[in-house]
Amino acid sequence: MDAAAVEDARWRDGKTMSLVFDPGEEIAAFTKQAYTRFFSENALNPSAFPSLRRFENEVVAMTAQLLGGDRRVVGTMTSGGSESILLAVKAARDWAAAERRVRGVPQIVLPRSAHPAFPKACSYFGLEPVFVPVREDFRADPLAMRRTITSRTILVVGSAPAYPQGVVDPIDEIADLARRNGLWCHVDACVGGFMLPFVRELGWPVPPFDFSVPGVVSMSADLHKYGYSAKGASVVLFRDARRRRYSFYAFTDWPGGIYASSTMTGTRPGGAIAAAWAVMQHLGRDGYRSITREVMDATQEIRRGVAEIEGVEVLGEPHMSVLALGSRSLDIYAVGDELTARGWHIDRQQRPASLHLTVQRGHVGRTQAFLTDLRAAVGAVGHEPGRRWLERSALAVTGAALRMLPGRVTRALTLGAASRMGIGEGGSLPARSAPMYGMMASLPNRGDLKELVLDALDRMTRLDDT
């Protein structure tokens, strides 16, 4: 197993800018002890393990208090942010069916920056997602959302913050829009739920985003992110018990007995619930506030360092420790490739092209190492203008040709080129992403891109022939 992990992202070295939230050895050891204590327990049946029922209820209550909720706010622990969002959308759908009686396919209105779990929920639950462009500052546009609302709209969405650029949407305006139109408003605080309250307490400006805003009906917040708990642990909160009831499922006609579930899953690992409760008790508000101060200081070091590097910039005005790096003069994907070659795991983003950074406690004390490698990466890209120009020119010509040729021809050419670049059936994953992302951006048919991504996912989830 140790040998198999050699090629994994180097998160213990602080070189992974997503996926892992490292609380440090002391907290991690404590959390593992809590998790393994309840390693075998199953939270499917709350009556069998009253300890887990207590832990979950107290985690929900503490989270609700942190996010501006009163005693009426209730919730459920889930396996992660996607499940929390799925439950909220499912609840909104069933609420609308019972109380709004929408004719036709119900719609949800969401900013283009909203998490893909929302269109995923639409795909699962037979809903229609309606995407709205964001403003120039990357925040949601409430005026555009208002113009998009129809008689079939049931839900509007805001993020705190939106993952791509780390900005908090104008939740007060979105929630007011929902309230005046009798709609459900969900705030996705999966990333910021256990960070933004303490950022605000430390004096940083944070727009209103939680249950203190009238009109907010539900929220999602991940404990396994800035709550520094074990995966997978998230919370979905509802303004009151009546709303939460729409997220439940019960089947009473099974020969095996009465089946009831508060989540999408059946079996739920007790360890994740116990670890979340333990780490919240262990750290308390003071502990989270102290970690937040460290993380925000590290984030500011990165922002100051980026400002001194010609050719790269932070996009927008992030409200916490999630940010994106873009460039007006360099191929930012090529910069990302150079960072990857230096051991960093950094996500690539599109529209606009950028590199994504999630700064967390594991990066405290390692910001200068990142900035040193970022300067070197920018310098390396800047010293190869000829190769970059040829790549961009080839992609521009390819995009123009694909838009002019018949659909069947473009698909054949796209699949062939993708295979040679390591995308789709028959290819190996590419070592460098700049050409791959450039080709993806040039595709006129997004359906082709979807098929390529599904092919790649299929390939990655098979055993090698050998």
Steps between C-alpha positions, in 0.01 A plus 500: 500500500786738575649421161165563329480845661834621363332677207222655713463875555755617760257651747719424804760732349242778467512474120133418438274801444170306509338174618680472837462721808791424730437603864847403617624183668350561846145566382521228235608241758218606733244479218622155393460377857139623509429350157639156582311492833178490291652325199237223481188683616229576243288816515232352273286420804511784758329288765776237492778747579369789713858623535518575128155659511622731776822584314315581178238715670765697686713547186194633319410731790855640524514554124162673499610735778822577314302586186252741654224252569254502788357200687259429214783423255547125459714285275666172414857378467595366157800346327610825335402820327352334194263291711404804706417690182311203356288479815424872493394486134291188563329675792431808287354283225269313735402822678409660168298193397303515824464876550549673163365242251725611216386402153765353275862424587605702808801729457780611728681828430869502579808707419742346252750479789273274712631155582436221245308308769200721414471396133586149620197515730288623210614203293413261781166654598352604167548876538625764258805711591494859373848653503555874538831673413687657789600866519845633412601456866409128468212533748145391416280754322165530686350721228575240233363231729178698546453521124543123475228407752189343349184333627699175506782631723512336844854568627770769477860439602787704641849400614709602800746499346479378141781251450656636176611845624419487872250788498182507708188560293260783601293262711283773651378604153455140381309403814280810473428405139395154616288634784309747282425227244417225748801289402744277686848653547799275565844631600790271415749563779671164460838672468446801724259382769774429756726784389300812419347547850850513650637713216229751589578478874864581422396822330511409133205627292251218432163567333190361676450140391336283766169448682517853636389600148119479465401275214781246532324163527786248498879489521776247446836502683780242490668391820772314312620825343571791733337310787811276479302185571543159338341432161216480433312740719271783396186664636185610320288745700137607460321806634248279683392138547219530246747576222741227608221243493497527118857367493406175678400170342282223646370170360249314716399202279822297499486145643829574670338764718455876492783678321567869569804707408598861558773497232565376145700209635387211718796388706688794648842451660487584867865597499441807283226627731699432816814663362308813401351533847837436664697755298235770553509438876880483497560824309202708607445850366838618633684220323328563168559873533872442562532272195306750289744775598794284392337409169398856418852625578639234264247601235603864525865399462413321177295794372780745574753272336284451189462878469878526466523242219452656158260307278271341761219643710229401745160507330230705673501579871484172694332520839704224667775250420370371166635680193582466131813608313464625144714679244447753222832430334600140574347157444391438857454130430864482399588668831296228669695234310826648625369494857391139454852415386618647832271272700191720547145369451292795378159491330450663160189710436335644190300805389724673589811282496650488848672293766307429818647532850332384820724617783457305824693427816731257323639795301587713801876553499532379140384804307851615408576160347192537282587856398857398416374225271233728352769757405705224342196366314411843363860553395511164322181572307613850411826363356319274251281746308560323166360165609203668674425706191503189281266318741254792513510543122437131441208504742350808336522339155357176636207681663419691182514183290280308742235772484493487119496123443193270519416353839598140423837611366575726796415222744734255326781757491440598862508143626814425298683808625385437854626143495843616384505754783402241760130588533222250444500135401841357419713783633714534811453797726713793380805614694432864413156657502548823304437347153214289637316796658564710192339237279205465737436874485504493119238226460183644342291202613500465877333161460824369350688627804255327733551171318878541525480563873274197553742287297788618716303429819415154372865430423621620841254271679614177333781266594791509256507215251826388656 
